[in-house]
């Protein structure tokens, strides 16, 4: 009996000791801590970057709608569908890269709730030619938006104090190159399709679709 009471007392002492020791190891890390050491990007450039992300996502959604239209069984233009599915993926990736860039520069530490909004899309009874022409207009708008973004991030100071050289170089060398190449490809497709339809009518669109 004495041994049992002694064992119980020992267990109580050990439990109290462990609790006291655990309290000494409490974690005091602050919740929602935000690193404040980033050299800030200029606010006008940040706003323009966020706007550009939305434009890329909107373009991707529009291309997705066009791809879905040409995929329907009543239209059945698999070549056009594949072309616009690919375009939608490229625009989505462009938006993702810009998000990653803002993250790299420490500009996503506070909020992302208004970074991406659900866009509306225009849906119509496209022909192959009208779809390519709409795509060319859309690419032209995105290109102009990127150029405006570059101008904003170049700043206005003659000394270049507000010029974000790294971002400007990134946008010029990567994004504009892809945009201009894509526009040239679309322009060639529009010209070829117009010629085929002028000589073969709807059969020209059918043949064009098979070779996209």
ABEGO torsion letter per residue (X at the ends): XAAAAAAAAAAAAAAAAAAAAAAAABBABBBGBBBAABBBBBAAAAAAAAAAAAAAAAAAAAAAAAAAAAABAAAGBAAAAAAAAAAAAAAAAAAAAAAAAAAAAGAAAABAAAABBBBBBBBBBBBAAAAAAAAAAAAAAAAAAAAAAAAAAAEABAAGAABBAAAAAAAAAAAAAAAAAAAAAAAAAAAAAAAAAAAAEAAAAAAAAAAX
